[in-house]
Amino acid sequence: MVAVSLQEGAIVLDPFSVRMVLGVITLTLIVLASVSSRRLRSACVDRSACTGWWRVALLLFFAGNFAFLLNGTSFLAWANPPGKALIVAGAFSIWAGARTLRGRKVSGWQLAPAPLIICLTSAMDGAETSLWSGGLVYLGMTAAGLGMAAAELWFAKPAQSRVTKFLAVIAALTSLYYLGRAITFVVEGPDGNSFRTFFGYAPAALMHLILLVSLSFTINALSNSHLITRLRERAERDHLTGLLNRGAFLDLAEKELAGPANHRGAALILGDLDYFKAVNDEHGHAAGDAALCAFAEACTASVRSTDLVGRYGGEEFILFLPGATQQRAEAIASEISRRLSARADPEGLPYPTVSYGVTSTGAKAQDLKFLIGVADAALYEAKAQGRNRVVGADSVDPLPTFFGSP
């Protein structure tokens, strides 16, 4: 039964009812976060550390609120200090999640001191008779944890700034509210009129509610963003090698070639593993897959992060090198083969050699389809010359001039 009282014409819910409402809403938010987590697992997406910490924060706030339900009973001394400690731990868990969002590691022991301090302070300050034992430390610690969380959130990664800055504002406002509670607590005590009116159970519960709803919204927003990013990556990446698939590579290379930096020119490499069918026939598809993955790793290890590497089809790979000269592209092709030959196959089998066709645009950007055609002709010439070699072609001439080296 919900108890109410009249104070100067206003209807005021009793503390038990306020905490019951807050607990039900918090539990609902926990269920929603759990559903989001299950959906991410079903989509084979790893949960980020920050949302993990924030789910813990929801649980801690719920547990602390549940402990406060025992206020006014014979269990006060056993429930109130842990309740305050759980709320403080929840505030610092929000900080921990915000910190990991910025790529900074947080361990459990870093969160332990603040809850332990408030628990001990409350227990030694007449916890068996006072609801506000250790109250100043509790309010100050909560304000500090939320304030630190707000600062970390405000400087989170730019790609996540919209949603995290919203949570940063809410955390900062809640921190200021708790700071105001602490100051008013010192000035007039928990029984003062201003404290009861502006910083009592109902206003504090409302601030908690706003914070927890914002936290739940941020968890779901970041989880959805993470899910969309991973699904997009899976759609654009070759499932075996992790390189760009053909469609994604062509789209990105077209944009790069037509971009403002195209005056620097670009180079394109087509690579094909020699006698790859024989590897599959003699040693099985597992050996073939290992060779493809080894070549993909050799490619990514030999190029810059701004270069594009894709699986063009079967055992054929394609590389787009913005700003690279013909000579540089041929040197990279040779470097890839060197890295591949230096790798050790898990089964002790030698990796196949590779033939390359290389071309470049020079200072004048050209059509990507034309460049691929020229590189393909150079690759065909490399095969004709005996494989395991790099053949370059001048893409300016209608009939490409081939020049190469083994």
Secondary structure, DSSP 8 states (H G I E B T S, - for coil): ---EEEETTEEEE-HHHHHHHHHHHHHHHHHHHHHHHHHHHHTT----HHHHHHHHHHHHHHHHHHHHTTTTSTTHHHHHHHHHHHHHHHHHHHHHHHHHHTT----HHHHSHHHHHHHHHHHTTTTTT-TTTTHHHHHHHHHHHHHHHHHHHHTS-GGGHHHHHHHHHHHHHHHHHHHHHHHHHHHH-TTSHHHHHHSSHHHHHHHHHHHHHHHHHHHHHHHHHHHHHHHHHHHHB-TTT-SB-HHHHHHHHHHHHHSGGGGG-EEEEEEEETTHHHHHHHH-HHHHHHHHHHHHHHHHHHS-TTSEEEEEETTEEEEEEET--HHHHHHHHHHHHHHHHHS--TTS-----EEEEEEE-TTS---HHHHHHHHHHHHHHHHHTTSSSEEEEETTSSS--EEEE-
